Amino acid sequence: MKTDKRKLGAFARALSGKMYLEGRYATARHYVSSVARLLQYLGVQEIPLQRLNTATIEGFNAHLRAKGLRPNTVSFYNRNLRALLNRAKPGWGTALFAKCFTGNDSTLKRAIPVEALRSLRNQTKLKAGECLARDLFLFSFYACGIPFVDLVYLKKENLKDGHLIYTRRKTGRQIIVKVTPAMQEILARYAPQSRGYLFPFLDDKLSALQNYGRYCSALTQYNRRLKRLSLSLTSYVARHTWASVAYREVGSPISVIGTVLGHGSERTTRIYLAGLDQRKVDVLQAEVQKILTDEPKKKKNLPLGKRQTTSGKVIDYQRKKQAFLD
């Protein structure tokens, strides 16, 4: 068997170069950054692939944990390196990372209360950049939690028959949501600044790689501006907030919410295999948006022992209890 004389860094750069040509820019960047992190831990600029072993990988993981990195961040590096090494030799990366965490740790979903969302919507004294960030956040919420990457790449052809139709870049699932008046107002506000896209970030005269660079810069700037509006805001908070309002305030089934969000897991696929009536999505979207538009209703003070159901029916539990005892 011939000795593998390839170097880790060189192999990663060559593979990422090929992926750039294929338009897989994010994966290419992740491979290179993960290798850079491993080489930094080893204290070298390059290392032969054949020198990597389980002890090296486990030491790398211990180093990342000692640095205080969260499990999902450690998993991010592990998954990228595993995939990279599997390309060097099928099954090799899987074997090296067999005892390392490569999953997704459950984290607390980031969502803001409806009151905070209303307050954000009603802010008026904002700079141009902050106003854009606010509008993008609200548009994401109105559009059933559309992720920032999908929002940035929206074009006029994504609008058809009063609906926004797009394919999630992460899962490849098609999403259809109705364009509400609030969404249309935001779109009209930025239409004069757009260059082939619905929002003023990308340019249809630039290459795919140049537009990807613009997307990365836009995401960084967007999150910075959101932080200036509120420390609790990030690009994904709008998505989590929509899901939270749909579930807790509107009472929509989790299966419907998952479909609208475009989740692509195997479990989700089984749940939604039968498909979803588009009218249900339109109704759900309108109900969720109404929660933000309508003023909060005053709660009635019911006598002790009485409770109100989600349907509005008041039940006297004390009387029922007494009847049962009698």
N, C-alpha and C positions, 0 to 999 in steps of 0.2 A: 504493500500500500504506500502511495506517494505521500510525503509529508506536505501538509498544507502550509505554504509559505506566505499566504496572504496576510496583510495587516488589517486590523480591525477598522481603524479610521479610514484607510483608503477604500476598503470594501464598502463602508457606509456611504462615503462620498460618491463612489461610482454608482451604487444602487439608487441613491437619492437623485443623482443626475438623470438616470433613466426614468425615475418616477416624475421628475419635473417635466420631461418631454411628454409623458402620458397625462399631464395635468393633475397629478396627485401631489399637490404642493404641500398640504398639511402633513401627510404621511412622511414625505421626504424630510421635512423640517424636524419632525418628531424623532426619526431615526438618527439624524445627525446630532441633535441636542442630547439624546439619551446616551449616545456613544461618548460625547464630550463629557457628560457627567461621570461616566464610568472611568474614563481616562484621568479625569481630575482626581477622583478618589485614589487611583493607583499612583498618581504623581508622575505620570509619563505622558509624552505627546503621541506615542504610538505603541502598539503591542501586537505581536503575531497572534492570529486567531487560535493557533494550537495551544497557546499558553493559558487560555481561559479554561477554568474548571469550576466545579461546584463550590470549592472553598472560596474562590475569588468572588463568585456571585453572592454567596451567603455573607461574606464580609462586606460586600457592597451594600447589601440590604441592611445589615446591622449599622453601617455608617449612616445611611439615609435616615433610619429611625432615630439614631443618636442626634442627628441634626434637627430633629423635631418635625420632620416631614410627615404629613398625614398619610394614612394607609392608601388612600386613592392616588396620591401623588407617587408613592413608592410603586404601586401597581402600574401606574402609567409608564414609568421607566422600565419595569420588568417586562411588560407586554411588548414594548417596542424592541427591546434587546432580544427577547425570545423570538419574535417574528424575524428579526434581522438575522439571527444565527440559524434559524431554520432555513433561511434562504441560502446560507453558506453551505449547510449540510442538513438535509431533511431529518427532522426529529432531534437534532442536536440541541437546539434551544429549548425544546420541550423537556429534555432530560436535565439540562443544567438548571432550569427554573422549577423543577418538580416540587421542591419544598418551599418555594417562595410565593408570596401573596400576589396573585394576578387577577383578582376579582374586583368587585365594586363594593366598598364598604357603605352600609346604609347611613346616610347623613340626614340631618333635619332639613326638611324642605323649606326653602326660603320664600316666604310670602309676606306681604304687608297687609294690614287691615284695610277694609273698604274705606274707612274714614281717612286713612293716610293717602289712599288712592284719590279720593275726592279732593283732598287738600293739594295734592300734586297737580291735578287737572285745573284747579282754580287759581294757581299761581300766575301772576301777571307781570311782576317786575323781574323779568329774566333777561339775561344777555342772549344774543342770537344763538350762540353755541348751546347754552343751557336750554333755550326754548326748543331747539332741534332735538336735544336729548330727551326732553320731556315728551315731545310729540312722538318720537320713535317708541318710547316706553309705552305710551297710551295706545299707539297703533298696534303694538305687539299684543297688548291686552285685548283690544277690540277684535283683533284677528285671531282669537282663540289661542293665544300664546305662541305665535309664530316666532321661531328663534331668530336672532339677529342675522346670522349668516344667510338664512333664506330670505329675510326681509331686504337685506342689502342688494341681493341679486335679482329682485323682482323687476320685471319689465312690463311694458304696456300690454304685451300679448298674454300676460298672466291674468288680465282682466277680461272676463267674458260673461255676457248675459247677467250682469249684476253680481257676479261672484269672482272671488280671487282664487285662482287655481294654480297650485304650484306643487313641485315634487321636493320632498325633504332631502336635502343633500346628505344627511347622515344615514337615513334608512331607505331612501328610494321610494317611500310611500307617497302617493298623491293625496293632497289635502285640498278640500274645497270649502271655503267659508264665504258667507254673504258679505258684500260691501255695504256697510251701514252708513248712514249720513255722517256720523262722527269720523269714520275712516275716510270717507270721500272728502271731507273738509280738510283733513291733514294732507291727503294726496294732492289736492288742488293748491295747497299752500306751497308745496315744493316742486310742483310741475314745471315752473319756469326755469328752475335751476338744474333739472335733470338732463342727462345726456344719454338718452336711450334706456335709462332705468327709471324706476318710480321715485327713487330717492337720490340726492346729490352726492354720491360717493364714487361710483364707478363711471367709466366712460366707454361707450361701445366702439370707439375708435382706437382704444388701447388693446394690447394683447392680453390673453388670459392670465399670464404671469404678472403683468403690470397691475391688472385689476385685483389679483389676489393680494398683492402688496398693499394696494389701497384698502382692501377689506381689513387686513390685519391692523393697519394704522387707524382705520375708522373704529374698530372694536376697542382698541386701547383708549382712544380719545373719548368714545362714547361712555365707557365705564368711569373714566376720570370725571366727566361732566356729571354723570349720575351721582357720584360720590359727593360732588359739590352741592347737588340738590338735596341729598339725604345720604347719610352714612350707610343706611340699610339697603340701598339700591345697587343692583348690578344688572347686566344685560339679561340674566336668566330669571330675575325676580318677577318680571312681568309674566313669564310663562308659568311659574309656580303660583303666582297670585291668581291667574285665571283659573287654574285647576282647583285651587282652594275655594274660590268663590263658587265655581260650578258645583263643587261637591258639598260644601258646608252651607252655602246660602240658598242655592237653587235646588239642591238635593238630587242632582243628576247621578245616574249609575256610573260606577267607576269604569265599566266597559265602554260606555259612550265617550267619556272623557278621554280615555286612552286612545280611542280611535281618532278623535278630533286632533289630539296632540301628535298623532303619527308614530306612536311607539311601534318598534319593529321587532320586539323579542319574540321568541318561539311561543311562549305562553300567551302573549298578546295576540299573536297570529291565530291561535286556536280559538280564542274568544271571539274574534271579529271575522272569522272565516265566512260567516253567512252574509257579511256586508252590513251596511248601515244606510237607512233611508236618509237621503240628503235633507229632506224636510225637517227631520228631527235635529239635525245639526243647525239649520237655520233658526229653528225655534229656541234651541238651547243657547245659541249665540246671542239672540235678542234678549233672552231672559237674564243672562249674565250681565250684559251691558246695561239693562234696566236697573240692576242693583246699584250701579254706579251713578246713574242719572237721577233716579228717584231719591227724594229726601228720606232719611230714616224715619220710620213710623214710631210713634210713641207706644210703648207697651202698656197694656191695661193692668192695673193692680187687681189681681184676682183674690178672692177670699182664701184664707188658709185651707189647704186641702184640695184646691182646684188647680188643674193644669190645662194648658192649651196645647193641642196637637198641632203638627205642621199644617194640617188642613184647616186650622182655625177653630175646630170644634173644642169646646170647653168640657172637660170631664171632671166631675166631682168625685175624686178618689175616696174621700172620707165617707161619702154616702154609699159608694159601692162596697167599701170595706165593711160598713155597718150592716148592709143588706146581707153580705156574705156571712157575717157572724150571727145574724138573726136566723 
